[in-house]
Amino acid sequence: MFYSFCSSNIFFLITKKGSFDYLQSGQPSRVRSFPHVEVFIQSISKKEMGQFLKRVSSVVPNLHVVDIDVPLDTLCKEEHKLEQVALGREFHISLGRTVPIRVHQIDSIVTMLCQKLQFQKRYWIDFNKWEVFINDDRTRTFLSLEVVTGGLPEITKQIQAVNEVYKLHNLPEFYKDPRPHISLAWALGHVSGSFKKVVEQETKSSGFRGSLQSRICTSKVGGIECKIGNRTHIICKSPNQ
């Protein structure tokens, strides 16, 4: 599990892993970042999940894979590429809002995160439900897997810890009722209504019932890191790693 958290007249904005936008600004330079848990999907789940993505993609036009922005229908033509590119990479569960931090805040934030999160134990995360989410500015709609049972108490506690650190640095806290999830694909605009209908129909016709007892996939979490720009700060590692 990992976190992301950075004067002159340059504003640094992380847009993708390893790339930056430079914007002229009257404000001191900052880096937009967010705390998150990194997750890998187990191979045993990829085939069935890939089939679900193919069915949704055949009904919802112009879906793209999250982060790499490859059209989903292109990957659906070759099953091994769909599993490798769309499902065979790192995903993240957000533990805090995307926020800009200033250079002088880095050491304080990292130190406090270490203090609050250093004794985390390894735990399993169960993804039980296909769900549709919208980003804050309503410019994109996401197909996601939500954590409903296993791992939810642990993630909730970590969100609370991050909120405490944010609050002490005058940063906006996370959503009042957080719903931890990983996002797999996105569509442009606010299309949650029609998107949800498709996902509900496909969920009913597939083996994924989205019940509290079932799980679509599971992942084991064992450590926390804090990513600031291109630097990674290790917050904690579980004793058995």
C-alpha positions as CSV (number, residue, x, y, z in Angstrom):
1,M,0.0,0.0,0.0
2,F,1.5,3.3,-0.9
3,Y,1.0,7.0,-0.5
4,S,1.6,9.9,-2.8
5,F,2.3,13.4,-1.3
6,C,6.0,18.4,-2.6
7,S,9.7,28.3,-3.7
8,S,9.8,30.3,-7.2
9,N,7.1,30.9,-9.7
10,I,6.7,27.4,-11.0
11,F,3.8,25.1,-10.1
12,F,4.5,21.4,-10.5
13,L,1.5,19.2,-11.3
14,I,1.9,15.4,-11.5
15,T,-0.2,14.2,-14.5
16,K,1.1,10.7,-15.0
17,K,3.8,8.6,-13.4
18,G,7.1,10.3,-14.2
19,S,5.6,13.3,-16.1
20,F,5.0,16.8,-15.0
21,D,3.2,19.9,-16.2
22,Y,4.8,23.3,-15.5
23,L,2.5,26.2,-14.9
24,Q,3.4,29.8,-14.3
25,S,1.9,30.9,-11.0
26,G,2.2,33.6,-8.4
27,Q,2.1,30.9,-5.7
28,P,5.1,29.0,-4.3
29,S,5.7,25.7,-6.1
30,R,3.6,22.7,-5.0
31,V,3.1,19.1,-6.1
32,R,-0.4,17.6,-6.3
33,S,-0.4,14.3,-4.6
34,F,-2.7,11.8,-2.8
35,P,-2.3,8.9,-0.4
36,H,-3.2,5.5,-1.7
37,V,-2.9,1.8,-1.3
38,E,-1.4,0.0,-4.3
39,V,-3.0,-3.3,-5.3
40,F,-2.2,-6.1,-7.8
41,I,-5.0,-8.3,-9.1
42,Q,-4.3,-12.0,-8.8
43,S,-4.1,-14.0,-12.1
44,I,-6.9,-16.3,-11.0
45,S,-9.3,-13.4,-11.2
46,K,-8.2,-11.8,-14.4
47,K,-10.0,-14.0,-16.9
48,E,-13.5,-13.6,-15.5
49,M,-12.9,-9.9,-14.9
50,G,-11.7,-9.5,-18.5
51,Q,-14.9,-11.1,-19.8
52,F,-16.9,-8.7,-17.7
53,L,-15.0,-5.7,-19.1
54,K,-15.5,-7.0,-22.7
55,R,-19.3,-7.2,-22.1
56,V,-19.5,-3.7,-20.7
57,S,-17.2,-2.3,-23.4
58,S,-19.5,-3.8,-26.1
59,V,-22.4,-1.7,-24.7
60,V,-20.7,1.5,-23.4
61,P,-18.8,3.3,-26.1
62,N,-15.4,5.0,-25.8
63,L,-14.2,3.4,-22.6
64,H,-10.5,3.8,-21.8
65,V,-8.2,1.9,-19.5
66,V,-7.4,4.0,-16.4
67,D,-4.0,5.7,-16.2
68,I,-2.7,4.5,-19.6
69,D,-5.8,5.7,-21.5
70,V,-5.8,3.0,-24.1
71,P,-9.2,2.4,-25.7
72,L,-10.8,-0.7,-24.0
73,D,-12.4,-2.0,-27.1
74,T,-9.0,-2.2,-28.8
75,L,-7.7,-4.4,-26.0
76,C,-10.8,-6.5,-26.0
77,K,-9.9,-7.9,-29.5
78,E,-7.0,-9.9,-27.9
79,E,-7.8,-11.5,-24.6
80,H,-4.2,-11.8,-23.5
81,K,-3.6,-8.1,-24.1
82,L,-6.7,-7.2,-22.1
83,E,-5.6,-9.2,-19.1
84,Q,-2.0,-8.0,-19.4
85,V,-2.5,-4.3,-20.0
86,A,-5.9,-3.6,-18.4
87,L,-5.6,-5.9,-15.4
88,G,-1.9,-6.8,-15.0
89,R,-0.7,-3.6,-13.5
90,E,-0.8,-1.6,-10.3
91,F,-4.1,-0.1,-9.1
92,H,-4.6,2.2,-6.2
93,I,-7.2,2.8,-3.5
94,S,-7.2,6.4,-2.5
95,L,-6.8,7.2,1.2
96,G,-7.0,11.0,0.8
97,R,-8.0,13.7,-1.7
98,T,-5.6,14.8,-4.4
99,V,-4.0,17.9,-2.8
100,P,-1.1,20.3,-3.4
101,I,1.5,20.4,-0.6
102,R,4.3,22.9,-0.2
103,V,8.0,22.0,0.0
104,H,8.3,23.0,3.7
105,Q,5.4,20.6,4.5
106,I,7.1,17.4,3.2
107,D,9.2,16.4,6.2
108,S,6.4,17.1,8.7
109,I,3.8,15.1,6.7
110,V,6.1,12.1,6.2
111,T,7.1,12.1,9.9
112,M,3.5,12.2,11.1
113,L,2.5,9.5,8.6
114,C,5.3,7.3,10.0
115,Q,4.1,7.9,13.5
116,K,0.5,7.1,12.8
117,L,1.0,4.2,10.4
118,Q,4.2,2.5,11.3
119,F,2.6,-0.5,13.1
120,Q,0.3,-1.6,10.3
121,K,-0.1,-5.4,9.8
122,R,-0.6,-7.2,6.5
123,Y,-4.2,-7.8,5.6
124,W,-6.4,-9.0,2.7
125,I,-8.6,-6.7,0.7
126,D,-11.7,-8.2,-0.9
127,F,-13.3,-6.5,-3.9
128,N,-17.0,-7.5,-3.8
129,K,-18.9,-5.1,-6.0
130,W,-18.7,-3.6,-9.5
131,E,-19.6,0.1,-9.1
132,V,-19.7,3.4,-11.1
133,F,-18.1,6.6,-9.7
134,I,-17.7,10.1,-10.9
135,N,-14.8,12.4,-10.3
136,D,-15.2,15.7,-8.3
137,D,-15.5,17.9,-11.4
138,R,-17.8,15.5,-13.1
139,T,-15.7,15.3,-16.2
140,R,-15.2,11.5,-16.1
141,T,-17.2,8.4,-15.1
142,F,-15.3,5.4,-13.8
143,L,-16.0,1.6,-13.8
144,S,-14.6,0.4,-10.4
145,L,-14.4,-2.5,-8.0
146,E,-15.5,-1.5,-4.5
147,V,-14.3,-2.9,-1.2
148,V,-17.4,-3.8,0.8
149,T,-16.2,-6.3,3.4
150,G,-12.6,-7.7,3.8
151,G,-10.1,-4.9,4.4
152,L,-12.7,-2.2,4.8
153,P,-12.1,-1.7,8.6
154,E,-8.3,-1.4,8.0
155,I,-8.6,1.0,5.1
156,T,-11.0,3.1,7.0
157,K,-8.6,3.4,9.9
158,Q,-5.8,4.4,7.5
159,I,-8.1,7.1,5.9
160,Q,-8.8,8.5,9.4
161,A,-5.0,8.6,10.1
162,V,-4.4,10.5,6.9
163,N,-7.2,12.8,7.6
164,E,-5.6,13.7,11.0
165,V,-2.3,14.5,9.2
166,Y,-4.1,16.5,6.5
167,K,-6.0,18.5,9.1
168,L,-2.9,19.5,11.0
169,H,-1.5,20.8,7.7
170,N,-4.7,22.7,6.7
171,L,-5.4,20.3,3.9
172,P,-8.9,19.1,2.9
173,E,-9.9,15.8,4.5
174,F,-11.3,12.8,2.6
175,Y,-15.0,12.3,1.8
176,K,-17.3,12.0,4.9
177,D,-18.4,8.5,3.9
178,P,-15.5,7.0,2.0
179,R,-16.1,4.0,-0.3
180,P,-12.6,2.5,-1.0
181,H,-12.3,1.2,-4.6
182,I,-10.0,0.7,-7.5
183,S,-10.9,2.1,-10.9
184,L,-10.3,0.0,-14.1
185,A,-11.9,2.1,-16.9
186,W,-13.3,5.5,-17.6
187,A,-15.7,7.3,-19.9
188,L,-15.7,11.0,-20.8
189,G,-18.3,13.1,-19.1
190,H,-21.0,12.5,-16.5
191,V,-22.7,9.3,-17.8
192,S,-23.2,7.5,-14.5
193,G,-27.0,6.9,-15.1
194,S,-26.7,4.8,-18.3
195,F,-23.3,3.4,-17.2
196,K,-24.8,2.0,-13.9
197,K,-27.7,0.4,-15.8
198,V,-25.3,-1.5,-18.0
199,V,-23.1,-2.6,-15.0
200,E,-26.2,-3.7,-13.1
201,Q,-27.4,-5.8,-16.0
202,E,-24.1,-7.4,-16.7
203,T,-23.6,-8.1,-13.0
204,K,-26.9,-9.9,-12.8
205,S,-26.1,-12.0,-15.9
206,S,-22.6,-12.9,-14.7
207,G,-21.3,-14.8,-11.7
208,F,-20.5,-11.6,-9.9
209,R,-23.5,-11.0,-7.6
210,G,-21.9,-8.2,-5.6
211,S,-23.1,-9.8,-2.3
212,L,-21.3,-9.3,0.9
213,Q,-20.4,-13.0,0.9
214,S,-18.9,-13.1,-2.6
215,R,-15.7,-11.5,-3.9
216,I,-14.6,-10.7,-7.4
217,C,-10.9,-10.6,-6.5
218,T,-8.7,-10.3,-3.5
219,S,-5.3,-8.7,-2.9
220,K,-2.9,-8.8,0.1
221,V,-1.5,-5.5,1.4
222,G,1.7,-5.4,3.4
223,G,3.3,-1.9,3.5
224,I,2.9,1.8,3.2
225,E,5.0,4.2,1.1
226,C,4.7,7.9,0.5
227,K,5.4,9.1,-3.0
228,I,6.5,12.7,-3.4
229,G,7.4,13.6,-7.0
230,N,9.8,11.0,-8.1
231,R,10.9,10.1,-4.5
232,T,9.4,7.3,-2.5
233,H,9.4,7.4,1.3
234,I,8.8,4.1,3.1
235,I,6.3,4.7,5.9
236,C,6.2,1.1,7.1
237,K,6.8,-2.5,6.1
238,S,5.1,-5.5,7.7
239,P,7.4,-7.7,9.9
240,N,6.9,-10.7,7.6
241,Q,7.8,-9.0,4.4
